[in-house]
């Protein structure tokens, strides 16, 4: 299983629109990516960090799962420009992206 993770750092100057992200953006992501091998989407909402009482380092972290790297590469080649353009509608900072192999433990 391959996971694309998009992290949205919570900086003093950044803003994040949860309503847009959870509504129109995720609808768009599903429309574009489900036919291209998307297995599921998970979203983390940052509520804190360590030590307790420390603000979260991220507004949100989105996880998109694909069975293979080829599916992810093919999906991104076809859809990345549209998804990246849509990001400006809900996040004012620079996102960080990581691709990982999910290791069963």
C-alpha positions as CSV (number, residue, x, y, z in Angstrom):
1,X,0.0,0.0,0.0
2,X,1.3,3.5,-0.9
3,X,0.3,6.6,1.0
4,X,0.5,10.2,-0.2
5,X,0.5,12.5,2.8
6,X,-0.1,16.2,2.5
7,X,0.7,18.3,5.6
8,X,-0.5,21.8,6.1
9,X,1.8,23.5,8.6
10,X,0.2,25.9,11.1
11,X,2.4,29.0,10.9
12,X,1.5,32.3,12.5
13,X,0.5,33.7,9.1
14,X,-1.3,30.7,7.6
15,X,-5.1,30.2,7.5
16,X,-7.0,27.0,6.8
17,X,-10.7,26.8,5.8
18,X,-12.0,23.5,7.2
19,X,-15.4,23.9,5.6
20,X,-14.0,24.1,2.1
21,X,-11.4,21.4,2.7
22,X,-13.9,18.9,4.1
23,X,-16.6,19.8,1.5
24,X,-15.7,21.0,-2.0
25,X,-12.0,19.9,-1.9
26,X,-12.6,16.4,-0.8
27,X,-15.4,16.0,-3.2
28,X,-13.1,17.1,-6.0
29,X,-10.3,14.8,-4.8
30,X,-12.7,11.8,-4.8
31,X,-14.1,12.6,-8.2
32,X,-10.6,12.9,-9.7
33,X,-8.8,10.1,-7.9
34,X,-11.3,7.3,-7.2
35,X,-11.4,6.3,-10.9
36,X,-7.6,6.3,-10.9
37,X,-7.0,3.9,-8.0
38,X,-7.7,5.8,-4.8
39,X,-8.5,3.3,-2.1
40,X,-9.4,5.8,0.7
41,X,-8.8,9.2,2.3
42,X,-8.0,9.9,5.9
43,X,-7.8,13.3,7.5
44,X,-6.0,14.3,10.7
45,X,-7.1,17.6,12.4
46,X,-4.3,19.0,14.5
47,X,-5.4,19.7,18.1
48,X,-2.1,19.8,20.0
49,X,1.5,18.7,20.2
50,X,3.9,17.6,22.9
51,X,4.4,18.6,25.6
52,X,0.7,18.9,26.5
53,X,-0.6,22.4,25.9
54,X,1.6,23.0,22.9
55,X,-0.3,24.1,19.8
56,X,-0.4,21.7,16.9
57,X,2.3,22.0,14.3
58,X,-0.2,21.4,11.5
59,X,-3.7,22.5,10.7
60,X,-4.4,19.2,9.0
61,X,-2.7,16.2,7.5
62,X,-4.4,14.4,4.6
63,X,-3.6,10.8,3.7
64,X,-4.5,9.3,0.3
65,X,-4.0,5.6,-0.2
66,X,-3.3,3.7,-3.4
67,X,-2.5,0.0,-3.9
68,X,0.6,0.7,-6.0
69,X,3.2,3.4,-6.8
70,X,2.2,3.2,-10.5
71,X,-1.4,4.0,-9.6
72,X,-0.3,7.0,-7.5
73,X,2.1,8.3,-10.2
74,X,-0.6,7.9,-12.9
75,X,-3.3,9.6,-10.8
76,X,-1.0,12.5,-9.9
77,X,0.2,13.0,-13.5
78,X,-3.5,13.4,-14.5
79,X,-4.8,15.5,-11.6
80,X,-2.1,17.3,-9.6
81,X,-2.4,20.7,-11.3
82,X,-6.2,20.9,-10.6
83,X,-5.8,19.7,-7.0
84,X,-2.9,22.1,-6.3
85,X,-4.9,25.0,-7.7
86,X,-7.8,24.1,-5.5
87,X,-5.6,24.2,-2.4
88,X,-5.3,28.0,-2.6
89,X,-9.1,28.1,-1.8
90,X,-8.6,26.7,1.7
91,X,-4.9,27.0,2.7
92,X,-2.7,30.1,2.6
93,X,0.6,28.5,3.3
94,X,2.9,26.0,1.6
95,X,2.0,22.4,2.0
96,X,4.5,19.6,2.5
97,X,4.1,16.3,0.6
98,X,5.5,12.9,1.4
99,X,5.0,9.6,-0.3
100,X,5.4,6.5,1.9
101,X,5.1,2.7,1.7
102,X,2.7,1.6,4.5
103,X,4.5,-1.1,6.5
104,X,2.3,-3.6,8.3
105,X,3.3,-4.2,11.8
